[in-house]
């Protein structure tokens, strides 16, 4: 990996975005189905969920705008798409299904946005960008699952919309660790800052 990093550095990748302006928090698809290794979970997702609990508490304490996302398809599957052709079992995530509900320990509070989506990105075809912009968010902390899928897609779109994404490395998880680590590396080189929440808090405190 060190040899790979040297190539990226030589070509000018990996600059730090830093923290600027209002901070917001986006928690992506930490729902029961992704917490359960028998459904869509596994890997380090349970640990990432637990690491996000104090992050959410701190965001609320500081008054940061908080948004959550969950995958929700119509009860009759009429909104099926290419995503569900690739992963047909995603159609099981419907509004009132247990597996589509946000995990209890991260249950949204009043005033927090819940984005319902049918594709990996929390931004595509939703009002998330406008909601964050209305609240003057410039730096967007990102937690959620899975690192190589919905997190990655949302981070790329966040960058494309002009937000500064900060992927909280200890608060994102994947069902397999190899794609998790590879995508953390790649996002850190191209799309976002990647750091732990403890490191971020240390910077804010200083």
MDAnalysis code that builds the backbone (N, CA, C; Angstrom):
import MDAnalysis as mda
import numpy as np

u = mda.Universe.empty(618, n_residues=206, atom_resindex=np.repeat(np.arange(206), 3), trajectory=True)
u.add_TopologyAttr("name", ["N", "CA", "C"] * 206)
u.add_TopologyAttr("resid", np.arange(1, 207))
u.add_TopologyAttr("resname", ["UNK", "UNK", "UNK", "UNK", "UNK", "UNK", "UNK", "UNK", "UNK", "UNK", "UNK", "UNK", "UNK", "UNK", "UNK", "UNK", "UNK", "UNK", "UNK", "UNK", "UNK", "UNK", "UNK", "UNK", "UNK", "UNK", "UNK", "UNK", "UNK", "UNK", "UNK", "UNK", "UNK", "UNK", "UNK", "UNK", "UNK", "UNK", "UNK", "UNK", "UNK", "UNK", "UNK", "UNK", "UNK", "UNK", "UNK", "UNK", "UNK", "UNK", "UNK", "UNK", "UNK", "UNK", "UNK", "UNK", "UNK", "UNK", "UNK", "UNK", "UNK", "UNK", "UNK", "UNK", "UNK", "UNK", "UNK", "UNK", "UNK", "UNK", "UNK", "UNK", "UNK", "UNK", "UNK", "UNK", "UNK", "UNK", "UNK", "UNK", "UNK", "UNK", "UNK", "UNK", "UNK", "UNK", "UNK", "UNK", "UNK", "UNK", "UNK", "UNK", "UNK", "UNK", "UNK", "UNK", "UNK", "UNK", "UNK", "UNK", "UNK", "UNK", "UNK", "UNK", "UNK", "UNK", "UNK", "UNK", "UNK", "UNK", "UNK", "UNK", "UNK", "UNK", "UNK", "UNK", "UNK", "UNK", "UNK", "UNK", "UNK", "UNK", "UNK", "UNK", "UNK", "UNK", "UNK", "UNK", "UNK", "UNK", "UNK", "UNK", "UNK", "UNK", "UNK", "UNK", "UNK", "UNK", "UNK", "UNK", "UNK", "UNK", "UNK", "UNK", "UNK", "UNK", "UNK", "UNK", "UNK", "UNK", "UNK", "UNK", "UNK", "UNK", "UNK", "UNK", "UNK", "UNK", "UNK", "UNK", "UNK", "UNK", "UNK", "UNK", "UNK", "UNK", "UNK", "UNK", "UNK", "UNK", "UNK", "UNK", "UNK", "UNK", "UNK", "UNK", "UNK", "UNK", "UNK", "UNK", "UNK", "UNK", "UNK", "UNK", "UNK", "UNK", "UNK", "UNK", "UNK", "UNK", "UNK", "UNK", "UNK", "UNK", "UNK", "UNK", "UNK", "UNK", "UNK", "UNK", "UNK", "UNK", "UNK", "UNK", "UNK", "UNK"])
u.atoms.positions = np.array([
    [0.828, -1.203, 0.000],
    [0.000, 0.000, 0.000],
    [0.868, 1.262, 0.000],
    [2.017, 1.204, 0.692],
    [2.896, 2.373, 0.720],
    [3.374, 2.745, -0.676],
    [3.685, 1.724, -1.505],
    [4.111, 1.990, -2.874],
    [2.971, 2.619, -3.669],
    [1.738, 2.139, -3.438],
    [0.581, 2.740, -4.107],
    [0.409, 4.194, -3.690],
    [0.545, 4.477, -2.408],
    [0.390, 5.844, -1.913],
    [1.417, 6.764, -2.559],
    [2.609, 6.266, -2.752],
    [3.649, 7.085, -3.369],
    [3.275, 7.476, -4.793],
    [2.660, 6.543, -5.524],
    [2.217, 6.842, -6.889],
    [1.166, 7.941, -6.871],
    [0.185, 7.818, -5.979],
    [-0.879, 8.815, -5.890],
    [-0.320, 10.179, -5.496],
    [0.581, 10.188, -4.533],
    [1.161, 11.460, -4.086],
    [1.954, 12.126, -5.202],
    [2.705, 11.328, -5.954],
    [3.497, 11.880, -7.043],
    [2.616, 12.507, -8.116],
    [1.400, 11.965, -8.279],
    [0.486, 12.473, -9.297],
    [-0.440, 13.564, -8.769],
    [-0.288, 13.934, -7.490],
    [-1.042, 15.055, -6.947],
    [-2.370, 14.707, -6.320],
    [-2.604, 13.433, -6.009],
    [-3.845, 13.029, -5.347],
    [-3.722, 13.216, -3.834],
    [-4.876, 13.152, -3.157],
    [-4.884, 13.048, -1.704],
    [-4.762, 14.341, -0.930],
    [-4.980, 15.484, -1.554],
    [-4.946, 16.748, -0.808],
    [-6.059, 16.749, 0.236],
    [-5.822, 17.434, 1.344],
    [-6.814, 17.505, 2.408],
    [-7.811, 18.628, 2.141],
    [-9.092, 18.321, 2.303],
    [-10.141, 19.317, 2.119],
    [-10.289, 20.210, 3.341],
    [-10.107, 19.634, 4.520],
    [-10.249, 20.393, 5.742],
    [-11.710, 20.644, 6.107],
    [-11.883, 21.285, 7.236],
    [-13.221, 21.608, 7.740],
    [-13.480, 23.080, 7.481],
    [-14.620, 23.355, 6.874],
    [-14.975, 24.741, 6.566],
    [-16.454, 24.957, 6.809],
    [-16.796, 26.039, 7.481],
    [-18.186, 26.422, 7.654],
    [-18.982, 25.455, 8.506],
    [-20.290, 25.463, 8.289],
    [-21.210, 24.626, 9.051],
    [-20.961, 23.144, 8.770],
    [-20.950, 22.355, 9.830],
    [-20.781, 20.907, 9.730],
    [-22.148, 20.238, 9.772],
    [-22.340, 19.224, 8.939],
    [-23.531, 18.387, 8.974],
    [-23.129, 16.928, 9.083],
    [-24.085, 16.083, 9.441],
    [-23.843, 14.648, 9.578],
    [-24.842, 13.883, 8.717],
    [-24.328, 12.974, 7.900],
    [-25.157, 12.079, 7.087],
    [-24.886, 10.639, 7.520],
    [-25.935, 9.935, 7.953],
    [-25.834, 8.532, 8.363],
    [-26.566, 7.700, 7.322],
    [-25.819, 6.873, 6.610],
    [-26.335, 6.184, 5.428],
    [-26.713, 4.736, 5.741],
    [-27.993, 4.428, 5.625],
    [-28.494, 3.042, 5.582],
    [-28.082, 2.176, 6.772],
    [-27.958, 2.778, 7.947],
    [-27.771, 1.947, 9.135],
    [-29.147, 1.455, 9.583],
    [-29.645, 0.477, 8.837],
    [-30.966, -0.104, 9.073],
    [-30.793, -1.543, 9.551],
    [-31.875, -2.121, 10.048],
    [-31.800, -3.464, 10.628],
    [-31.255, -4.501, 9.657],
    [-31.638, -4.399, 8.396],
    [-31.175, -5.377, 7.420],
    [-29.680, -5.353, 7.202],
    [-29.069, -4.165, 7.304],
    [-27.629, -4.063, 7.114],
    [-26.875, -4.352, 8.410],
    [-27.595, -4.367, 9.524],
    [-26.969, -4.742, 10.789],
    [-26.960, -6.253, 10.986],
    [-27.744, -6.961, 10.182],
    [-27.922, -8.403, 10.343],
    [-27.118, -9.164, 9.287],
    [-26.129, -9.954, 9.697],
    [-25.326, -10.700, 8.723],
    [-26.116, -11.754, 7.960],
    [-27.313, -12.091, 8.426],
    [-28.147, -13.052, 7.712],
    [-28.948, -12.382, 6.591],
    [-28.930, -11.050, 6.544],
    [-29.699, -10.333, 5.529],
    [-28.734, -9.616, 4.589],
    [-28.295, -8.399, 4.937],
    [-27.358, -7.655, 4.097],
    [-26.088, -7.273, 4.851],
    [-25.900, -7.754, 6.058],
    [-24.818, -7.280, 6.915],
    [-23.592, -8.160, 6.920],
    [-22.856, -8.059, 8.036],
    [-21.622, -8.797, 8.197],
    [-20.435, -7.868, 8.337],
    [-19.243, -8.433, 8.248],
    [-18.021, -7.630, 8.292],
    [-17.933, -6.781, 9.546],
    [-17.620, -5.506, 9.358],
    [-17.443, -4.598, 10.493],
    [-18.621, -3.636, 10.666],
    [-19.771, -3.970, 10.098],
    [-20.925, -3.073, 10.192],
    [-21.408, -2.904, 11.634],
    [-21.519, -3.970, 12.442],
    [-21.970, -3.762, 13.825],
    [-21.062, -2.806, 14.604],
    [-19.770, -2.928, 14.420],
    [-18.844, -2.030, 15.112],
    [-19.011, -0.594, 14.641],
    [-19.250, -0.420, 13.349],
    [-19.441, 0.922, 12.811],
    [-20.711, 1.560, 13.364],
    [-21.761, 0.770, 13.525],
    [-23.003, 1.292, 14.111],
    [-22.747, 1.772, 15.532],
    [-22.081, 0.962, 16.317],
    [-21.819, 1.355, 17.709],
    [-20.922, 2.584, 17.787],
    [-19.964, 2.695, 16.879],
    [-19.076, 3.867, 16.875],
    [-19.815, 5.132, 16.480],
    [-20.945, 4.981, 15.769],
    [-21.710, 6.139, 15.313],
    [-22.623, 6.691, 16.402],
    [-22.946, 5.888, 17.406],
    [-23.849, 6.336, 18.475],
    [-23.327, 7.603, 19.149],
    [-22.074, 7.657, 19.616],
    [-21.591, 8.903, 20.223],
    [-21.431, 10.046, 19.222],
    [-21.223, 9.724, 17.949],
    [-21.141, 10.771, 16.922],
    [-22.487, 11.475, 16.795],
    [-23.551, 10.689, 16.723],
    [-24.889, 11.262, 16.622],
    [-25.208, 12.097, 17.861],
    [-24.839, 11.597, 19.019],
    [-25.082, 12.355, 20.255],
    [-24.341, 13.687, 20.240],
    [-23.106, 13.665, 19.771],
    [-22.312, 14.900, 19.717],
    [-22.867, 15.869, 18.685],
    [-23.318, 15.346, 17.549],
    [-23.916, 16.204, 16.524],
    [-25.153, 16.903, 17.070],
    [-25.968, 16.173, 17.805],
    [-27.152, 16.782, 18.402],
    [-26.770, 17.818, 19.453],
    [-25.758, 17.509, 20.232],
    [-25.330, 18.454, 21.270],
    [-24.842, 19.759, 20.662],
    [-24.168, 19.665, 19.525],
    [-23.613, 20.840, 18.871],
    [-24.598, 21.521, 17.917],
    [-25.753, 20.907, 17.719],
    [-26.750, 21.501, 16.835],
    [-26.440, 21.371, 15.362],
    [-25.655, 20.351, 14.989],
    [-25.358, 20.141, 13.575],
    [-26.598, 19.560, 12.876],
    [-26.865, 19.957, 11.641],
    [-27.922, 19.301, 10.873],
    [-27.593, 17.816, 10.675],
    [-28.591, 16.976, 10.872],
    [-28.403, 15.527, 10.768],
    [-29.399, 14.965, 9.763],
    [-28.899, 14.158, 8.835],
    [-29.752, 13.460, 7.876],
    [-29.445, 11.964, 7.925],
    [-30.465, 11.173, 7.762],
    [-30.354, 9.715, 7.695],
    [-30.881, 9.264, 6.336],
    [-30.419, 8.110, 5.868],
    [-31.019, 7.538, 4.662],
    [-31.378, 6.087, 4.898],
    [-32.379, 5.637, 4.157],
    [-32.775, 4.230, 4.169],
    [-33.282, 3.878, 2.777],
    [-33.087, 2.621, 2.387],
    [-33.576, 2.136, 1.095],
    [-35.024, 1.685, 1.274],
    [-35.930, 2.264, 0.485],
    [-37.350, 1.937, 0.612],
    [-37.957, 1.796, -0.784],
    [-38.479, 0.607, -1.087],
    [-39.188, 0.370, -2.344],
    [-40.687, 0.290, -2.095],
    [-41.453, 0.543, -3.133],
    [-42.909, 0.478, -3.041],
    [-43.355, -0.927, -2.649],
    [-44.472, -0.997, -1.945],
    [-44.974, -2.291, -1.487],
    [-45.201, -3.264, -2.629],
    [-45.594, -2.748, -3.789],
    [-45.840, -3.629, -4.939],
    [-44.634, -3.768, -5.850],
    [-43.490, -3.168, -5.460],
    [-42.276, -3.278, -6.266],
    [-42.327, -2.535, -7.575],
    [-43.302, -1.628, -7.730],
    [-43.480, -0.938, -9.013],
    [-42.330, 0.002, -9.353],
    [-41.525, 0.378, -8.352],
    [-40.384, 1.256, -8.607],
    [-39.079, 0.476, -8.732],
    [-39.166, -0.795, -9.078],
    [-37.951, -1.600, -9.285],
    [-37.092, -0.943, -10.369],
    [-35.805, -1.173, -10.295],
    [-34.875, -0.466, -11.188],
    [-33.660, -1.344, -11.487],
    [-32.654, -0.748, -12.095],
    [-31.447, -1.510, -12.443],
    [-30.740, -2.018, -11.197],
    [-30.779, -1.229, -10.125],
    [-30.181, -1.645, -8.849],
    [-30.791, -2.973, -8.397],
    [-32.111, -3.103, -8.525],
    [-32.767, -4.333, -8.074],
    [-32.629, -5.469, -9.081],
    [-32.328, -5.147, -10.330],
    [-31.980, -6.219, -11.263],
    [-30.666, -6.858, -10.852],
    [-29.754, -6.022, -10.376],
    [-28.457, -6.520, -9.932],
    [-28.556, -7.215, -8.570],
    [-29.405, -6.650, -7.681],
    [-29.571, -7.212, -6.335],
    [-31.069, -7.353, -6.068],
    [-31.725, -8.399, -6.584],
    [-33.181, -8.529, -6.444],
    [-33.671, -8.496, -5.005],
    [-32.863, -8.960, -4.070],
    [-33.300, -9.005, -2.673],
    [-33.494, -7.618, -2.071],
    [-32.974, -6.585, -2.709],
    [-33.191, -5.220, -2.221],
    [-34.670, -4.842, -2.246],
    [-35.445, -5.474, -3.111],
    [-36.877, -5.173, -3.189],
    [-37.618, -5.556, -1.909],
    [-36.974, -6.297, -1.035],
    [-37.607, -6.657, 0.242],
    [-37.626, -5.484, 1.215],
    [-36.868, -4.421, 0.918],
    [-36.801, -3.258, 1.803],
    [-37.948, -2.311, 1.475],
    [-39.014, -2.427, 2.237],
    [-40.214, -1.619, 2.026],
    [-40.475, -0.768, 3.262],
    [-41.380, 0.170, 3.132],
    [-41.586, 1.191, 4.173],
    [-41.763, 0.608, 5.568],
    [-42.584, -0.408, 5.705],
    [-42.929, -0.901, 7.039],
    [-42.244, -2.218, 7.398],
    [-41.268, -2.634, 6.591],
    [-40.532, -3.856, 6.891],
    [-39.466, -3.588, 7.963],
    [-39.300, -4.551, 8.846],
    [-38.306, -4.434, 9.922],
    [-36.913, -4.168, 9.364],
    [-36.549, -4.867, 8.294],
    [-35.187, -4.738, 7.768],
    [-34.898, -3.371, 7.171],
    [-35.926, -2.611, 6.832],
    [-35.741, -1.286, 6.260],
    [-35.723, -0.184, 7.316],
    [-36.049, -0.528, 8.555],
    [-36.115, 0.475, 9.627],
    [-34.715, 0.801, 10.145],
    [-34.487, 2.051, 10.457],
    [-33.216, 2.477, 11.040],
    [-33.026, 1.803, 12.400],
    [-31.808, 1.370, 12.693],
    [-31.538, 0.645, 13.937],
    [-31.945, 1.506, 15.134],
    [-32.470, 0.886, 16.195],
    [-33.006, 1.650, 17.324],
    [-32.008, 2.611, 17.958],
    [-30.747, 2.225, 18.031],
    [-29.768, 3.076, 18.708],
    [-29.436, 4.344, 17.927],
    [-29.858, 4.410, 16.665],
    [-29.630, 5.606, 15.850],
    [-30.956, 6.191, 15.352],
    [-32.026, 5.916, 16.059],
    [-33.356, 6.374, 15.647],
    [-33.369, 7.887, 15.453],
    [-33.869, 8.359, 14.323],
    [-33.891, 9.806, 14.061],
    [-34.720, 10.564, 15.093],
    [-34.274, 11.774, 15.411],
    [-34.997, 12.658, 16.316],
    [-35.808, 13.656, 15.500],
    [-36.707, 14.324, 16.164],
    [-37.517, 15.344, 15.506],
    [-36.607, 16.404, 14.882],
    [-36.909, 16.770, 13.649],
    [-36.123, 17.780, 12.947],
    [-35.000, 17.218, 12.111],
    [-34.712, 15.920, 12.240],
    [-33.680, 15.288, 11.415],
    [-34.324, 14.708, 10.157],
    [-33.650, 14.901, 9.042],
    [-34.192, 14.446, 7.760],
    [-33.997, 12.944, 7.597],
    [-35.023, 12.260, 7.091],
    [-34.898, 10.858, 6.701],
    [-35.128, 10.773, 5.200],
    [-34.088, 10.416, 4.473],
    [-34.136, 10.301, 3.016],
    [-34.486, 8.876, 2.640],
    [-35.514, 8.718, 1.849],
    [-35.858, 7.412, 1.308],
    [-35.344, 7.331, -0.125],
    [-34.634, 6.269, -0.440],
    [-33.991, 6.174, -1.746],
    [-34.133, 4.772, -2.311],
    [-33.939, 4.659, -3.628],
    [-34.013, 3.354, -4.288],
    [-32.743, 3.066, -5.099],
    [-31.719, 3.861, -4.889],
    [-30.429, 3.673, -5.547],
    [-29.338, 3.881, -4.493],
    [-28.082, 3.581, -4.793],
    [-27.053, 3.702, -3.767],
    [-26.884, 5.106, -3.182],
    [-26.856, 6.142, -3.995],
    [-26.576, 7.482, -3.491],
    [-27.754, 8.072, -2.735],
    [-27.475, 8.680, -1.583],
    [-28.505, 9.384, -0.815],
    [-28.881, 10.708, -1.470],
    [-28.127, 11.141, -2.470],
    [-28.388, 12.408, -3.150],
    [-29.218, 12.238, -4.416],
    [-29.054, 11.107, -5.108],
    [-29.671, 10.955, -6.423],
    [-31.189, 10.916, -6.317],
    [-31.857, 11.869, -6.961],
    [-33.305, 11.893, -6.998],
    [-33.967, 12.222, -5.671],
    [-33.217, 12.812, -4.730],
    [-33.781, 13.173, -3.420],
    [-33.573, 14.665, -3.178],
    [-34.121, 15.150, -2.083],
    [-33.958, 16.560, -1.724],
    [-32.827, 16.816, -0.764],
    [-31.918, 15.854, -0.600],
    [-30.863, 15.979, 0.409],
    [-29.962, 17.181, 0.179],
    [-29.516, 17.384, -1.049],
    [-28.603, 18.494, -1.320],
    [-29.240, 19.836, -0.958],
    [-30.499, 20.028, -1.362],
    [-31.188, 21.285, -1.055],
    [-31.376, 21.452, 0.447],
    [-31.677, 20.366, 1.136],
    [-31.883, 20.415, 2.590],
    [-30.595, 20.841, 3.296],
    [-29.475, 20.269, 2.895],
    [-28.191, 20.636, 3.490],
    [-27.814, 22.074, 3.154],
    [-28.037, 22.469, 1.916],
    [-27.702, 23.826, 1.493],
    [-28.529, 24.854, 2.257],
    [-29.796, 24.576, 2.461],
    [-30.662, 25.493, 3.203],
    [-30.149, 25.706, 4.627],
    [-29.472, 24.702, 5.164],
    [-28.937, 24.779, 6.515],
    [-27.472, 25.166, 6.533],
    [-26.987, 25.653, 5.389],
    [-25.635, 26.230, 5.249],
    [-24.514, 25.237, 5.488],
    [-24.793, 23.943, 5.291],
    [-23.750, 22.931, 5.499],
    [-22.702, 23.043, 4.396],
    [-21.446, 23.057, 4.799],
    [-20.335, 23.017, 3.851],
    [-19.492, 21.760, 4.028],
    [-19.298, 21.340, 5.276],
    [-18.526, 20.137, 5.572],
    [-19.490, 19.046, 6.022],
    [-19.449, 17.901, 5.333],
    [-20.414, 16.838, 5.598],
    [-19.705, 15.603, 6.143],
    [-19.966, 15.291, 7.413],
    [-19.455, 14.057, 7.998],
    [-20.316, 12.905, 7.519],
    [-19.670, 11.788, 7.185],
    [-20.400, 10.654, 6.612],
    [-20.115, 9.393, 7.413],
    [-21.204, 8.753, 7.866],
    [-21.154, 7.442, 8.497],
    [-22.115, 6.544, 7.739],
    [-22.005, 5.222, 7.940],
    [-23.010, 4.368, 7.328],
    [-22.487, 3.118, 6.662],
    [-23.373, 2.496, 5.892],
    [-23.081, 1.237, 5.210],
    [-23.668, 1.275, 3.792],
    [-23.042, 0.534, 2.877],
    [-21.746, -0.084, 3.058],
    [-20.694, 0.808, 2.404],
    [-19.467, 0.687, 2.892],
    [-18.398, 1.580, 2.455],
    [-18.215, 1.563, 0.944],
    [-18.270, 0.370, 0.366],
    [-17.989, 0.227, -1.067],
    [-19.200, 0.504, -1.947],
    [-20.381, 0.687, -1.326],
    [-21.602, 0.861, -2.097],
    [-22.249, 2.206, -1.867],
    [-23.242, 2.231, -0.983],
    [-24.022, 3.450, -0.776],
    [-23.205, 4.580, -0.160],
    [-22.252, 4.246, 0.689],
    [-21.381, 5.293, 1.238],
    [-20.552, 5.910, 0.123],
    [-19.907, 5.075, -0.656],
    [-19.068, 5.574, -1.749],
    [-19.882, 6.421, -2.731],
    [-21.045, 5.932, -3.139],
    [-21.869, 6.667, -4.095],
    [-22.302, 8.014, -3.533],
    [-22.659, 8.052, -2.259],
    [-23.111, 9.291, -1.633],
    [-21.968, 10.282, -1.473],
    [-20.787, 9.784, -1.154],
    [-19.622, 10.661, -1.004],
    [-19.254, 11.302, -2.341],
    [-19.267, 10.525, -3.407],
    [-18.954, 11.081, -4.730],
    [-19.973, 12.157, -5.104],
    [-21.252, 11.903, -4.836],
    [-22.270, 12.904, -5.147],
    [-22.148, 14.122, -4.238],
    [-21.826, 13.913, -2.960],
    [-21.637, 15.049, -2.053],
    [-20.543, 15.973, -2.576],
    [-19.430, 15.387, -2.982],
    [-18.339, 16.162, -3.565],
    [-18.810, 16.879, -4.824],
    [-19.576, 16.190, -5.652],
    [-20.034, 16.758, -6.915],
    [-20.963, 17.947, -6.688],
    [-21.721, 17.919, -5.590],
    [-22.611, 19.026, -5.258],
    [-21.906, 20.168, -4.528],
    [-20.624, 20.000, -4.249],
    [-19.865, 21.085, -3.658],
    [-19.700, 21.027, -2.156],
    [-20.091, 19.914, -1.535],
    [-19.839, 19.736, -0.111],
    [-18.434, 19.159, 0.085],
    [-17.901, 19.362, 1.289],
    [-16.599, 18.782, 1.651],
    [-16.858, 17.518, 2.466],
    [-16.775, 16.333, 1.863],
    [-17.080, 15.114, 2.620],
    [-15.919, 14.724, 3.535],
    [-16.284, 14.331, 4.739],
    [-15.331, 13.728, 5.675],
    [-15.880, 12.360, 6.050],
    [-15.256, 11.316, 5.556],
    [-15.687, 9.953, 5.867],
    [-15.101, 9.570, 7.218],
    [-15.980, 9.256, 8.168],
    [-15.530, 8.844, 9.492],
    [-15.141, 7.370, 9.426],
    [-13.841, 7.113, 9.411],
    [-13.328, 5.782, 9.092],
    [-13.835, 4.705, 10.045],
    [-14.058, 5.056, 11.310],
    [-14.521, 4.083, 12.282],
    [-16.038, 3.954, 12.302],
    [-16.725, 4.776, 11.514],
    [-18.193, 4.808, 11.528],
    [-18.801, 4.370, 10.201],
    [-18.000, 3.797, 9.321],
    [-18.510, 3.202, 8.089],
    [-18.113, 1.732, 8.082],
    [-18.996, 0.904, 7.533],
    [-18.735, -0.524, 7.557],
    [-19.159, -1.203, 6.273],
    [-18.633, -2.400, 6.083],
    [-18.938, -3.182, 4.889],
    [-19.026, -4.647, 5.281],
    [-19.726, -5.419, 4.462],
    [-19.888, -6.849, 4.749],
    [-18.597, -7.627, 4.507],
    [-17.639, -7.007, 3.826],
    [-16.325, -7.614, 3.613],
    [-15.271, -6.538, 3.814],
    [-14.181, -6.885, 4.449],
    [-13.199, -5.872, 4.842],
    [-12.310, -5.422, 3.691],
    [-12.051, -6.294, 2.722],
    [-11.175, -5.891, 1.606],
    [-11.776, -4.729, 0.819],
    [-13.045, -4.781, 0.379],
    [-13.617, -3.626, -0.305],
    [-13.757, -2.414, 0.605],
    [-14.003, -2.633, 1.889],
    [-14.067, -1.530, 2.851],
    [-12.755, -0.744, 2.855],
    [-11.664, -1.458, 3.006],
    [-10.364, -0.796, 3.090],
    [-9.964, -0.161, 1.761],
    [-10.234, -0.861, 0.661],
    [-9.890, -0.323, -0.658],
    [-10.654, 0.958, -0.947],
    [-11.926, 0.990, -0.574],
    [-12.727, 2.174, -0.864],
    [-12.407, 3.336, 0.070],
    [-12.032, 3.060, 1.315],
    [-11.545, 4.129, 2.181],
    [-10.311, 4.773, 1.562],
    [-9.402, 3.939, 1.087],
    [-8.187, 4.466, 0.454],
    [-8.545, 5.315, -0.762],
    [-9.410, 4.801, -1.614],
    [-9.712, 5.489, -2.862],
    [-10.471, 6.798, -2.608],
    [-11.441, 6.776, -1.701],
    [-12.148, 8.018, -1.384],
    [-11.204, 9.051, -0.796],
    [-10.272, 8.592, 0.028],
    [-9.304, 9.509, 0.623],
    [-8.381, 10.143, -0.396],
    [-8.162, 9.468, -1.501],
    [-7.307, 10.009, -2.545],
    [-8.058, 10.929, -3.498],
    [-9.371, 10.707, -3.675],
    [-10.084, 11.376, -4.771],
    [-11.269, 12.239, -4.361],
    [-11.953, 11.896, -3.272],
    [-13.262, 12.501, -3.039],
    [-13.474, 13.114, -1.668],
    [-12.705, 12.720, -0.670],
    [-13.042, 13.072, 0.706],
    [-11.806, 13.034, 1.593],
    [-11.934, 13.641, 2.771],
    [-10.990, 13.370, 3.843],
    [-11.484, 12.135, 4.574],
    [-10.569, 11.283, 5.009],
    [-10.911, 10.082, 5.756],
    [-10.194, 10.149, 7.096],
    [-10.969, 10.180, 8.166],
    [-10.373, 10.309, 9.503],
    [-11.320, 9.748, 10.545],
    [-10.809, 9.470, 11.719],
    [-11.659, 8.992, 12.799],
    [-12.388, 10.167, 13.429],
    [-13.486, 9.868, 14.116],
    [-14.231, 10.939, 14.767],
    [-13.424, 11.538, 15.916],
    [-12.644, 10.716, 16.611],
    [-11.809, 11.233, 17.690],
    [-10.808, 12.256, 17.161],
    [-10.223, 11.972, 16.013],
    [-9.278, 12.902, 15.395],
    [-9.977, 14.204, 15.015],
    [-11.187, 14.082, 14.479],
    [-11.948, 15.275, 14.099],
    [-12.281, 16.120, 15.320],
    [-12.725, 15.486, 16.401],
    [-13.057, 16.224, 17.620],
    [-11.827, 16.925, 18.184],
    [-10.684, 16.243, 18.102],
    [-9.446, 16.855, 18.579],
    [-9.133, 18.131, 17.822],
    [-9.329, 18.096, 16.505],
    [-9.091, 19.296, 15.722],
    [-10.065, 20.418, 16.070],
    [-11.338, 20.044, 16.254],
    [-12.338, 21.060, 16.592],
    [-12.044, 21.680, 17.951],
    [-11.556, 20.856, 18.874],
    [-11.262, 21.370, 20.214],
    [-10.074, 22.310, 20.236],
    [-9.156, 22.087, 19.277],
    [-7.950, 22.923, 19.245],
    [-8.172, 24.201, 18.453],
])
